[in-house]
Amino acid sequence: MTTFLIDEDMPRSTAKELIKAGYEVSDVRDVGLRGQSSDKIFSYAQKHRAILLSADLGFANIVRFPHT
């Protein structure tokens, strides 16, 4: 099943809509990652094999945050 991790710069309604569509969803605000570094958030997403949804353009740097 596809799992998503919603970054804190996204509206909470993003998670609600994905859950309604049948996806497994976590929000950084609910898993203790609010205000944490991008590296920690990315690491959490990798560890949980989650697709990270964020409006933070820093995550677009594929050298720093490679797609796997």
PQR file of N, CA, C, O and H, with PARSE charges and radii, in Angstrom:
ATOM      1  N   MET A   1       0.843  -1.181   0.000 -0.4000 1.5000
ATOM      2  CA  MET A   1       0.000   0.000   0.000 -0.0000 2.0000
ATOM      3  C   MET A   1       0.893   1.251   0.000  0.5500 1.7000
ATOM      4  O   MET A   1       1.943   1.280   0.643 -0.5500 1.4000
ATOM      5  N   THR A   2       0.466   2.253  -0.714 -0.4000 1.5000
ATOM      6  CA  THR A   2       1.195   3.513  -0.766 -0.0000 2.0000
ATOM      7  C   THR A   2       0.971   4.292   0.525  0.5500 1.7000
ATOM      8  O   THR A   2      -0.157   4.441   0.994 -0.5500 1.4000
ATOM      9  H   THR A   2      -0.387   2.230  -1.236  0.4000 1.0000
ATOM     10  N   THR A   3       2.065   4.781   1.083 -0.4000 1.5000
ATOM     11  CA  THR A   3       2.026   5.565   2.310 -0.0000 2.0000
ATOM     12  C   THR A   3       2.560   6.962   2.023  0.5500 1.7000
ATOM     13  O   THR A   3       3.537   7.122   1.291 -0.5500 1.4000
ATOM     14  H   THR A   3       2.982   4.661   0.702  0.4000 1.0000
ATOM     15  N   PHE A   4       1.922   7.959   2.596 -0.4000 1.5000
ATOM     16  CA  PHE A   4       2.346   9.343   2.422 -0.0000 2.0000
ATOM     17  C   PHE A   4       2.751   9.954   3.754  0.5500 1.7000
ATOM     18  O   PHE A   4       2.197   9.618   4.800 -0.5500 1.4000
ATOM     19  H   PHE A   4       1.129   7.829   3.190  0.4000 1.0000
ATOM     20  N   LEU A   5       3.728  10.860   3.701 -0.4000 1.5000
ATOM     21  CA  LEU A   5       4.094  11.685   4.843 -0.0000 2.0000
ATOM     22  C   LEU A   5       3.852  13.129   4.421  0.5500 1.7000
ATOM     23  O   LEU A   5       4.422  13.601   3.437 -0.5500 1.4000
ATOM     24  H   LEU A   5       4.178  11.134   2.851  0.4000 1.0000
ATOM     25  N   ILE A   6       3.000  13.829   5.175 -0.4000 1.5000
ATOM     26  CA  ILE A   6       2.632  15.201   4.854 -0.0000 2.0000
ATOM     27  C   ILE A   6       3.506  16.144   5.664  0.5500 1.7000
ATOM     28  O   ILE A   6       3.559  16.053   6.890 -0.5500 1.4000
ATOM     29  H   ILE A   6       2.538  13.445   5.974  0.4000 1.0000
ATOM     30  N   ASP A   7       4.193  17.051   4.976 -0.4000 1.5000
ATOM     31  CA  ASP A   7       5.056  18.038   5.639 -0.0000 2.0000
ATOM     32  C   ASP A   7       4.188  19.112   6.292  0.5500 1.7000
ATOM     33  O   ASP A   7       3.032  19.305   5.916 -0.5500 1.4000
ATOM     34  H   ASP A   7       4.150  17.125   3.980  0.4000 1.0000
ATOM     35  N   GLU A   8       4.761  19.806   7.272 -0.4000 1.5000
ATOM     36  CA  GLU A   8       3.984  20.798   8.025 -0.0000 2.0000
ATOM     37  C   GLU A   8       3.597  22.030   7.206  0.5500 1.7000
ATOM     38  O   GLU A   8       2.759  22.816   7.647 -0.5500 1.4000
ATOM     39  H   GLU A   8       5.701  19.649   7.577  0.4000 1.0000
ATOM     40  N   ASP A   9       4.184  22.212   6.034 -0.4000 1.5000
ATOM     41  CA  ASP A   9       3.806  23.357   5.207 -0.0000 2.0000
ATOM     42  C   ASP A   9       2.610  23.055   4.296  0.5500 1.7000
ATOM     43  O   ASP A   9       2.201  23.890   3.489 -0.5500 1.4000
ATOM     44  H   ASP A   9       4.864  21.573   5.676  0.4000 1.0000
ATOM     45  N   MET A  10       2.069  21.864   4.439 -0.4000 1.5000
ATOM     46  CA  MET A  10       0.888  21.467   3.678 -0.0000 2.0000
ATOM     47  C   MET A  10      -0.338  21.562   4.583  0.5500 1.7000
ATOM     48  O   MET A  10      -0.227  21.372   5.794 -0.5500 1.4000
ATOM     49  H   MET A  10       2.401  21.186   5.094  0.4000 1.0000
ATOM     50  N   PRO A  11      -1.500  21.851   4.010 -0.5600 1.5000
ATOM     51  CA  PRO A  11      -2.712  21.890   4.843  0.2800 2.0000
ATOM     52  C   PRO A  11      -3.075  20.507   5.382  0.5500 1.7000
ATOM     53  O   PRO A  11      -2.848  19.487   4.731 -0.5500 1.4000
ATOM     54  N   ARG A  12      -3.633  20.502   6.563 -0.4000 1.5000
ATOM     55  CA  ARG A  12      -4.055  19.228   7.163 -0.0000 2.0000
ATOM     56  C   ARG A  12      -5.106  18.522   6.313  0.5500 1.7000
ATOM     57  O   ARG A  12      -5.240  17.300   6.377 -0.5500 1.4000
ATOM     58  H   ARG A  12      -3.818  21.331   7.091  0.4000 1.0000
ATOM     59  N   SER A  13      -5.838  19.273   5.532 -0.4000 1.5000
ATOM     60  CA  SER A  13      -6.864  18.667   4.674 -0.0000 2.0000
ATOM     61  C   SER A  13      -6.245  17.722   3.640  0.5500 1.7000
ATOM     62  O   SER A  13      -6.934  16.842   3.124 -0.5500 1.4000
ATOM     63  H   SER A  13      -5.729  20.265   5.479  0.4000 1.0000
ATOM     64  N   THR A  14      -4.966  17.890   3.333 -0.4000 1.5000
ATOM     65  CA  THR A  14      -4.286  16.990   2.398 -0.0000 2.0000
ATOM     66  C   THR A  14      -4.354  15.557   2.917  0.5500 1.7000
ATOM     67  O   THR A  14      -4.701  14.632   2.182 -0.5500 1.4000
ATOM     68  H   THR A  14      -4.407  18.605   3.752  0.4000 1.0000
ATOM     69  N   ALA A  15      -4.021  15.390   4.186 -0.4000 1.5000
ATOM     70  CA  ALA A  15      -4.060  14.055   4.788 -0.0000 2.0000
ATOM     71  C   ALA A  15      -5.476  13.515   4.811  0.5500 1.7000
ATOM     72  O   ALA A  15      -5.701  12.346   4.499 -0.5500 1.4000
ATOM     73  H   ALA A  15      -3.739  16.141   4.783  0.4000 1.0000
ATOM     74  N   LYS A  16      -6.432  14.353   5.177 -0.4000 1.5000
ATOM     75  CA  LYS A  16      -7.824  13.910   5.254 -0.0000 2.0000
ATOM     76  C   LYS A  16      -8.316  13.375   3.913  0.5500 1.7000
ATOM     77  O   LYS A  16      -8.987  12.345   3.856 -0.5500 1.4000
ATOM     78  H   LYS A  16      -6.250  15.303   5.431  0.4000 1.0000
ATOM     79  N   GLU A  17      -7.979  14.076   2.842 -0.4000 1.5000
ATOM     80  CA  GLU A  17      -8.421  13.645   1.502 -0.0000 2.0000
ATOM     81  C   GLU A  17      -7.742  12.344   1.087  0.5500 1.7000
ATOM     82  O   GLU A  17      -8.378  11.470   0.497 -0.5500 1.4000
ATOM     83  H   GLU A  17      -7.433  14.912   2.888  0.4000 1.0000
ATOM     84  N   LEU A  18      -6.467  12.215   1.390 -0.4000 1.5000
ATOM     85  CA  LEU A  18      -5.764  10.981   1.036 -0.0000 2.0000
ATOM     86  C   LEU A  18      -6.298   9.786   1.830  0.5500 1.7000
ATOM     87  O   LEU A  18      -6.419   8.683   1.297 -0.5500 1.4000
ATOM     88  H   LEU A  18      -5.951  12.925   1.869  0.4000 1.0000
ATOM     89  N   ILE A  19      -6.612  10.012   3.085 -0.4000 1.5000
ATOM     90  CA  ILE A  19      -7.188   8.940   3.909 -0.0000 2.0000
ATOM     91  C   ILE A  19      -8.541   8.525   3.346  0.5500 1.7000
ATOM     92  O   ILE A  19      -8.850   7.335   3.278 -0.5500 1.4000
ATOM     93  H   ILE A  19      -6.514  10.908   3.518  0.4000 1.0000
ATOM     94  N   LYS A  20      -9.349   9.505   2.942 -0.4000 1.5000
ATOM     95  CA  LYS A  20     -10.654   9.184   2.337 -0.0000 2.0000
ATOM     96  C   LYS A  20     -10.498   8.351   1.074  0.5500 1.7000
ATOM     97  O   LYS A  20     -11.352   7.526   0.749 -0.5500 1.4000
ATOM     98  H   LYS A  20      -9.098  10.471   2.997  0.4000 1.0000
ATOM     99  N   ALA A  21      -9.379   8.578   0.357 -0.4000 1.5000
ATOM    100  CA  ALA A  21      -9.117   7.839  -0.874 -0.0000 2.0000
ATOM    101  C   ALA A  21      -8.508   6.460  -0.597  0.5500 1.7000
ATOM    102  O   ALA A  21      -8.246   5.695  -1.525 -0.5500 1.4000
ATOM    103  H   ALA A  21      -8.685   9.248   0.621  0.4000 1.0000
ATOM    104  N   GLY A  22      -8.287   6.152   0.679 -0.4000 1.5000
ATOM    105  CA  GLY A  22      -7.820   4.821   1.028 -0.0000 2.0000
ATOM    106  C   GLY A  22      -6.323   4.683   1.269  0.5500 1.7000
ATOM    107  O   GLY A  22      -5.828   3.564   1.399 -0.5500 1.4000
ATOM    108  H   GLY A  22      -8.500   6.774   1.433  0.4000 1.0000
ATOM    109  N   TYR A  23      -5.598   5.780   1.330 -0.4000 1.5000
ATOM    110  CA  TYR A  23      -4.153   5.720   1.547 -0.0000 2.0000
ATOM    111  C   TYR A  23      -3.808   5.781   3.030  0.5500 1.7000
ATOM    112  O   TYR A  23      -4.580   6.285   3.845 -0.5500 1.4000
ATOM    113  H   TYR A  23      -6.001   6.690   1.224  0.4000 1.0000
ATOM    114  N   GLU A  24      -2.647   5.263   3.353 -0.4000 1.5000
ATOM    115  CA  GLU A  24      -2.097   5.380   4.692 -0.0000 2.0000
ATOM    116  C   GLU A  24      -1.334   6.706   4.737  0.5500 1.7000
ATOM    117  O   GLU A  24      -0.519   6.979   3.855 -0.5500 1.4000
ATOM    118  H   GLU A  24      -2.020   4.854   2.691  0.4000 1.0000
ATOM    119  N   VAL A  25      -1.588   7.523   5.747 -0.4000 1.5000
ATOM    120  CA  VAL A  25      -1.030   8.871   5.793 -0.0000 2.0000
ATOM    121  C   VAL A  25      -0.549   9.203   7.201  0.5500 1.7000
ATOM    122  O   VAL A  25      -1.220   8.910   8.191 -0.5500 1.4000
ATOM    123  H   VAL A  25      -2.249   7.301   6.464  0.4000 1.0000
ATOM    124  N   SER A  26       0.632   9.824   7.267 -0.4000 1.5000
ATOM    125  CA  SER A  26       1.145  10.399   8.506 -0.0000 2.0000
ATOM    126  C   SER A  26       1.427  11.869   8.246  0.5500 1.7000
ATOM    127  O   SER A  26       1.681  12.274   7.112 -0.5500 1.4000
ATOM    128  H   SER A  26       1.177  10.062   6.464  0.4000 1.0000
ATOM    129  N   ASP A  27       1.381  12.659   9.302 -0.4000 1.5000
ATOM    130  CA  ASP A  27       1.660  14.091   9.212 -0.0000 2.0000
ATOM    131  C   ASP A  27       2.815  14.386  10.150  0.5500 1.7000
ATOM    132  O   ASP A  27       2.806  13.930  11.294 -0.5500 1.4000
ATOM    133  H   ASP A  27       1.174  12.331  10.223  0.4000 1.0000
ATOM    134  N   VAL A  28       3.808  15.136   9.696 -0.4000 1.5000
ATOM    135  CA  VAL A  28       4.972  15.413  10.540 -0.0000 2.0000
ATOM    136  C   VAL A  28       4.563  16.049  11.865  0.5500 1.7000
ATOM    137  O   VAL A  28       5.247  15.875  12.873 -0.5500 1.4000
ATOM    138  H   VAL A  28       3.816  15.506   8.768  0.4000 1.0000
ATOM    139  N   ARG A  29       3.456  16.782  11.870 -0.4000 1.5000
ATOM    140  CA  ARG A  29       2.975  17.425  13.102 -0.0000 2.0000
ATOM    141  C   ARG A  29       2.464  16.412  14.111  0.5500 1.7000
ATOM    142  O   ARG A  29       2.376  16.708  15.303 -0.5500 1.4000
ATOM    143  H   ARG A  29       2.900  16.923  11.051  0.4000 1.0000
ATOM    144  N   ASP A  30       2.125  15.216  13.640 -0.4000 1.5000
ATOM    145  CA  ASP A  30       1.562  14.194  14.517 -0.0000 2.0000
ATOM    146  C   ASP A  30       2.561  13.113  14.910  0.5500 1.7000
ATOM    147  O   ASP A  30       2.254  12.267  15.750 -0.5500 1.4000
ATOM    148  H   ASP A  30       2.196  14.976  12.672  0.4000 1.0000
ATOM    149  N   VAL A  31       3.747  13.128  14.317 -0.4000 1.5000
ATOM    150  CA  VAL A  31       4.740  12.088  14.618 -0.0000 2.0000
ATOM    151  C   VAL A  31       5.994  12.673  15.263  0.5500 1.7000
ATOM    152  O   VAL A  31       7.052  12.043  15.253 -0.5500 1.4000
ATOM    153  H   VAL A  31       3.996  13.815  13.634  0.4000 1.0000
ATOM    154  N   GLY A  32       5.874  13.880  15.824 -0.4000 1.5000
ATOM    155  CA  GLY A  32       6.985  14.487  16.557 -0.0000 2.0000
ATOM    156  C   GLY A  32       8.043  15.157  15.708  0.5500 1.7000
ATOM    157  O   GLY A  32       9.162  15.378  16.172 -0.5500 1.4000
ATOM    158  H   GLY A  32       5.015  14.391  15.831  0.4000 1.0000
ATOM    159  N   LEU A  33       7.706  15.485  14.468 -0.4000 1.5000
ATOM    160  CA  LEU A  33       8.697  16.100  13.586 -0.0000 2.0000
ATOM    161  C   LEU A  33       8.434  17.576  13.292  0.5500 1.7000
ATOM    162  O   LEU A  33       9.132  18.165  12.467 -0.5500 1.4000
ATOM    163  H   LEU A  33       6.797  15.305  14.091  0.4000 1.0000
ATOM    164  N   ARG A  34       7.459  18.179  13.937 -0.4000 1.5000
ATOM    165  CA  ARG A  34       7.177  19.610  13.722 -0.0000 2.0000
ATOM    166  C   ARG A  34       8.434  20.420  14.060  0.5500 1.7000
ATOM    167  O   ARG A  34       9.013  20.276  15.136 -0.5500 1.4000
ATOM    168  H   ARG A  34       6.892  17.700  14.607  0.4000 1.0000
ATOM    169  N   GLY A  35       8.840  21.273  13.114 -0.4000 1.5000
ATOM    170  CA  GLY A  35       9.992  22.138  13.327 -0.0000 2.0000
ATOM    171  C   GLY A  35      11.341  21.453  13.181  0.5500 1.7000
ATOM    172  O   GLY A  35      12.378  22.086  13.380 -0.5500 1.4000
ATOM    173  H   GLY A  35       8.370  21.390  12.239  0.4000 1.0000
ATOM    174  N   GLN A  36      11.346  20.164  12.836 -0.4000 1.5000
ATOM    175  CA  GLN A  36      12.610  19.438  12.680 -0.0000 2.0000
ATOM    176  C   GLN A  36      13.248  19.756  11.328  0.5500 1.7000
ATOM    177  O   GLN A  36      12.606  20.311  10.437 -0.5500 1.4000
ATOM    178  H   GLN A  36      10.504  19.650  12.674  0.4000 1.0000
ATOM    179  N   SER A  37      14.499  19.399  11.198 -0.4000 1.5000
ATOM    180  CA  SER A  37      15.236  19.673   9.963 -0.0000 2.0000
ATOM    181  C   SER A  37      14.689  18.846   8.801  0.5500 1.7000
ATOM    182  O   SER A  37      14.063  17.802   8.988 -0.5500 1.4000
ATOM    183  H   SER A  37      15.021  18.948  11.922  0.4000 1.0000
ATOM    184  N   SER A  38      14.942  19.341   7.626 -0.4000 1.5000
ATOM    185  CA  SER A  38      14.540  18.608   6.419 -0.0000 2.0000
ATOM    186  C   SER A  38      15.195  17.234   6.382  0.5500 1.7000
ATOM    187  O   SER A  38      14.584  16.264   5.933 -0.5500 1.4000
ATOM    188  H   SER A  38      15.450  20.189   7.474  0.4000 1.0000
ATOM    189  N   ASP A  39      16.437  17.149   6.852 -0.4000 1.5000
ATOM    190  CA  ASP A  39      17.137  15.859   6.867 -0.0000 2.0000
ATOM    191  C   ASP A  39      16.408  14.842   7.740  0.5500 1.7000
ATOM    192  O   ASP A  39      16.271  13.680   7.358 -0.5500 1.4000
ATOM    193  H   ASP A  39      16.933  17.937   7.216  0.4000 1.0000
ATOM    194  N   LYS A  40      15.940  15.274   8.911 -0.4000 1.5000
ATOM    195  CA  LYS A  40      15.224  14.351   9.800 -0.0000 2.0000
ATOM    196  C   LYS A  40      13.894  13.919   9.189  0.5500 1.7000
ATOM    197  O   LYS A  40      13.505  12.755   9.287 -0.5500 1.4000
ATOM    198  H   LYS A  40      16.051  16.218   9.222  0.4000 1.0000
ATOM    199  N   ILE A  41      13.203  14.863   8.563 -0.4000 1.5000
ATOM    200  CA  ILE A  41      11.924  14.541   7.930 -0.0000 2.0000
ATOM    201  C   ILE A  41      12.136  13.567   6.775  0.5500 1.7000
ATOM    202  O   ILE A  41      11.387  12.601   6.627 -0.5500 1.4000
ATOM    203  H   ILE A  41      13.519  15.809   8.484  0.4000 1.0000
ATOM    204  N   PHE A  42      13.149  13.820   5.963 -0.4000 1.5000
ATOM    205  CA  PHE A  42      13.456  12.943   4.834 -0.0000 2.0000
ATOM    206  C   PHE A  42      13.834  11.545   5.336  0.5500 1.7000
ATOM    207  O   PHE A  42      13.404  10.537   4.774 -0.5500 1.4000
ATOM    208  H   PHE A  42      13.758  14.604   6.082  0.4000 1.0000
ATOM    209  N   SER A  43      14.638  11.498   6.392 -0.4000 1.5000
ATOM    210  CA  SER A  43      15.059  10.221   6.959 -0.0000 2.0000
ATOM    211  C   SER A  43      13.857   9.422   7.462  0.5500 1.7000
ATOM    212  O   SER A  43      13.787   8.209   7.266 -0.5500 1.4000
ATOM    213  H   SER A  43      14.988  12.317   6.848  0.4000 1.0000
ATOM    214  N   TYR A  44      12.924  10.098   8.103 -0.4000 1.5000
ATOM    215  CA  TYR A  44      11.705   9.443   8.585 -0.0000 2.0000
ATOM    216  C   TYR A  44      10.910   8.875   7.403  0.5500 1.7000
ATOM    217  O   TYR A  44      10.438   7.739   7.444 -0.5500 1.4000
ATOM    218  H   TYR A  44      12.981  11.083   8.263  0.4000 1.0000
ATOM    219  N   ALA A  45      10.776   9.678   6.367 -0.4000 1.5000
ATOM    220  CA  ALA A  45      10.040   9.216   5.181 -0.0000 2.0000
ATOM    221  C   ALA A  45      10.716   7.987   4.564  0.5500 1.7000
ATOM    222  O   ALA A  45      10.041   7.032   4.179 -0.5500 1.4000
ATOM    223  H   ALA A  45      11.160  10.601   6.334  0.4000 1.0000
ATOM    224  N   GLN A  46      12.032   8.014   4.475 -0.4000 1.5000
ATOM    225  CA  GLN A  46      12.763   6.877   3.915 -0.0000 2.0000
ATOM    226  C   GLN A  46      12.567   5.634   4.787  0.5500 1.7000
ATOM    227  O   GLN A  46      12.288   4.548   4.279 -0.5500 1.4000
ATOM    228  H   GLN A  46      12.580   8.790   4.788  0.4000 1.0000
ATOM    229  N   LYS A  47      12.715   5.804   6.097 -0.4000 1.5000
ATOM    230  CA  LYS A  47      12.602   4.681   7.024 -0.0000 2.0000
ATOM    231  C   LYS A  47      11.228   4.023   6.945  0.5500 1.7000
ATOM    232  O   LYS A  47      11.104   2.804   7.066 -0.5500 1.4000
ATOM    233  H   LYS A  47      12.942   6.686   6.510  0.4000 1.0000
ATOM    234  N   HIS A  48      10.198   4.845   6.740 -0.4000 1.5000
ATOM    235  CA  HIS A  48       8.828   4.338   6.696 -0.0000 2.0000
ATOM    236  C   HIS A  48       8.320   4.102   5.266  0.5500 1.7000
ATOM    237  O   HIS A  48       7.143   3.819   5.044 -0.5500 1.4000
ATOM    238  H   HIS A  48      10.299   5.835   6.642  0.4000 1.0000
ATOM    239  N   ARG A  49       9.238   4.225   4.314 -0.4000 1.5000
ATOM    240  CA  ARG A  49       8.923   4.002   2.898 -0.0000 2.0000
ATOM    241  C   ARG A  49       7.699   4.811   2.470  0.5500 1.7000
ATOM    242  O   ARG A  49       6.794   4.312   1.802 -0.5500 1.4000
ATOM    243  H   ARG A  49      10.195   4.455   4.494  0.4000 1.0000
ATOM    244  N   ALA A  50       7.709   6.092   2.887 -0.4000 1.5000
ATOM    245  CA  ALA A  50       6.589   6.988   2.612 -0.0000 2.0000
ATOM    246  C   ALA A  50       6.957   7.999   1.533  0.5500 1.7000
ATOM    247  O   ALA A  50       8.107   8.427   1.427 -0.5500 1.4000
ATOM    248  H   ALA A  50       8.444   6.498   3.430  0.4000 1.0000
ATOM    249  N   ILE A  51       5.982   8.365   0.751 -0.4000 1.5000
ATOM    250  CA  ILE A  51       6.137   9.440  -0.226 -0.0000 2.0000
ATOM    251  C   ILE A  51       5.931  10.747   0.526  0.5500 1.7000
ATOM    252  O   ILE A  51       4.893  10.951   1.157 -0.5500 1.4000
ATOM    253  H   ILE A  51       5.048   8.018   0.836  0.4000 1.0000
ATOM    254  N   LEU A  52       6.915  11.626   0.459 -0.4000 1.5000
ATOM    255  CA  LEU A  52       6.863  12.896   1.163 -0.0000 2.0000
ATOM    256  C   LEU A  52       6.158  13.942   0.298  0.5500 1.7000
ATOM    257  O   LEU A  52       6.568  14.211  -0.831 -0.5500 1.4000
ATOM    258  H   LEU A  52       7.758  11.461  -0.053  0.4000 1.0000
ATOM    259  N   LEU A  53       5.098  14.521   0.846 -0.4000 1.5000
ATOM    260  CA  LEU A  53       4.399  15.614   0.164 -0.0000 2.0000
ATOM    261  C   LEU A  53       4.741  16.904   0.877  0.5500 1.7000
ATOM    262  O   LEU A  53       4.441  17.070   2.059 -0.5500 1.4000
ATOM    263  H   LEU A  53       4.765  14.302   1.763  0.4000 1.0000
ATOM    264  N   SER A  54       5.378  17.827   0.146 -0.4000 1.5000
ATOM    265  CA  SER A  54       5.843  19.070   0.748 -0.0000 2.0000
ATOM    266  C   SER A  54       5.821  20.181  -0.285  0.5500 1.7000
ATOM    267  O   SER A  54       5.967  19.942  -1.484 -0.5500 1.4000
ATOM    268  H   SER A  54       5.621  17.692  -0.815  0.4000 1.0000
ATOM    269  N   ALA A  55       5.635  21.398   0.198 -0.4000 1.5000
ATOM    270  CA  ALA A  55       5.749  22.570  -0.669 -0.0000 2.0000
ATOM    271  C   ALA A  55       7.127  23.206  -0.518  0.5500 1.7000
ATOM    272  O   ALA A  55       7.392  24.259  -1.097 -0.5500 1.4000
ATOM    273  H   ALA A  55       5.516  21.593   1.172  0.4000 1.0000
ATOM    274  N   ASP A  56       7.998  22.574   0.252 -0.4000 1.5000
ATOM    275  CA  ASP A  56       9.356  23.065   0.497 -0.0000 2.0000
ATOM    276  C   ASP A  56      10.222  22.745  -0.718  0.5500 1.7000
ATOM    277  O   ASP A  56      10.505  21.580  -0.998 -0.5500 1.4000
ATOM    278  H   ASP A  56       7.782  21.719   0.723  0.4000 1.0000
ATOM    279  N   LEU A  57      10.636  23.774  -1.427 -0.4000 1.5000
ATOM    280  CA  LEU A  57      11.432  23.565  -2.642 -0.0000 2.0000
ATOM    281  C   LEU A  57      12.799  22.951  -2.358  0.5500 1.7000
ATOM    282  O   LEU A  57      13.442  22.426  -3.267 -0.5500 1.4000
ATOM    283  H   LEU A  57      10.406  24.721  -1.199  0.4000 1.0000
ATOM    284  N   GLY A  58      13.248  23.012  -1.112 -0.4000 1.5000
ATOM    285  CA  GLY A  58      14.516  22.387  -0.759 -0.0000 2.0000
ATOM    286  C   GLY A  58      14.525  20.892  -1.025  0.5500 1.7000
ATOM    287  O   GLY A  58      15.572  20.324  -1.335 -0.5500 1.4000
ATOM    288  H   GLY A  58      12.726  23.439  -0.373  0.4000 1.0000
ATOM    289  N   PHE A  59      13.381  20.254  -0.911 -0.4000 1.5000
ATOM    290  CA  PHE A  59      13.298  18.816  -1.174 -0.0000 2.0000
ATOM    291  C   PHE A  59      13.459  18.492  -2.657  0.5500 1.7000
ATOM    292  O   PHE A  59      13.619  17.325  -3.015 -0.5500 1.4000
ATOM    293  H   PHE A  59      12.531  20.715  -0.660  0.4000 1.0000
ATOM    294  N   ALA A  60      13.420  19.487  -3.508 -0.4000 1.5000
ATOM    295  CA  ALA A  60      13.606  19.259  -4.944 -0.0000 2.0000
ATOM    296  C   ALA A  60      15.078  19.036  -5.298  0.5500 1.7000
ATOM    297  O   ALA A  60      15.393  18.641  -6.421 -0.5500 1.4000
ATOM    298  H   ALA A  60      13.291  20.434  -3.217  0.4000 1.0000
ATOM    299  N   ASN A  61      15.971  19.284  -4.354 -0.4000 1.5000
ATOM    300  CA  ASN A  61      17.402  19.089  -4.583 -0.0000 2.0000
ATOM    301  C   ASN A  61      17.700  17.591  -4.519  0.5500 1.7000
ATOM    302  O   ASN A  61      17.858  17.027  -3.436 -0.5500 1.4000
ATOM    303  H   ASN A  61      15.716  19.604  -3.441  0.4000 1.0000
ATOM    304  N   ILE A  62      17.775  16.950  -5.695 -0.4000 1.5000
ATOM    305  CA  ILE A  62      17.940  15.494  -5.728 -0.0000 2.0000
ATOM    306  C   ILE A  62      19.341  15.040  -5.345  0.5500 1.7000
ATOM    307  O   ILE A  62      19.555  13.851  -5.113 -0.5500 1.4000
ATOM    308  H   ILE A  62      17.647  17.408  -6.575  0.4000 1.0000
ATOM    309  N   VAL A  63      20.295  15.954  -5.275 -0.4000 1.5000
ATOM    310  CA  VAL A  63      21.610  15.593  -4.790 -0.0000 2.0000
ATOM    311  C   VAL A  63      21.556  15.402  -3.270  0.5500 1.7000
ATOM    312  O   VAL A  63      22.119  14.450  -2.728 -0.5500 1.4000
ATOM    313  H   VAL A  63      20.121  16.921  -5.464  0.4000 1.0000
ATOM    314  N   ARG A  64      20.870  16.324  -2.601 -0.4000 1.5000
ATOM    315  CA  ARG A  64      20.732  16.259  -1.147 -0.0000 2.0000
ATOM    316  C   ARG A  64      19.676  15.239  -0.715  0.5500 1.7000
ATOM    317  O   ARG A  64      19.841  14.549   0.291 -0.5500 1.4000
ATOM    318  H   ARG A  64      20.413  17.097  -3.041  0.4000 1.0000
ATOM    319  N   PHE A  65      18.593  15.153  -1.486 -0.4000 1.5000
ATOM    320  CA  PHE A  65      17.477  14.256  -1.179 -0.0000 2.0000
ATOM    321  C   PHE A  65      17.205  13.372  -2.390  0.5500 1.7000
ATOM    322  O   PHE A  65      16.259  13.618  -3.138 -0.5500 1.4000
ATOM    323  H   PHE A  65      18.459  15.713  -2.304  0.4000 1.0000
ATOM    324  N   PRO A  66      18.034  12.338  -2.589 -0.5600 1.5000
ATOM    325  CA  PRO A  66      17.873  11.498  -3.781  0.2800 2.0000
ATOM    326  C   PRO A  66      16.583  10.682  -3.767  0.5500 1.7000
ATOM    327  O   PRO A  66      16.133  10.221  -2.718 -0.5500 1.4000
ATOM    328  N   HIS A  67      16.011  10.519  -4.927 -0.4000 1.5000
ATOM    329  CA  HIS A  67      14.813   9.681  -5.065 -0.0000 2.0000
ATOM    330  C   HIS A  67      15.257   8.232  -5.035  0.5500 1.7000
ATOM    331  O   HIS A  67      16.217   7.853  -5.706 -0.5500 1.4000
ATOM    332  H   HIS A  67      16.376  10.894  -5.779  0.4000 1.0000
ATOM    333  N   THR A  68      14.559   7.430  -4.259 -0.4000 1.5000
ATOM    334  CA  THR A  68      14.941   6.005  -4.202 -0.0000 2.0000
ATOM    335  C   THR A  68      13.746   5.146  -4.478  0.5500 1.7000
ATOM    336  O   THR A  68      13.853   3.919  -4.478 -0.5500 1.4000
ATOM    337  H   THR A  68      13.779   7.738  -3.714  0.4000 1.0000
TER
END
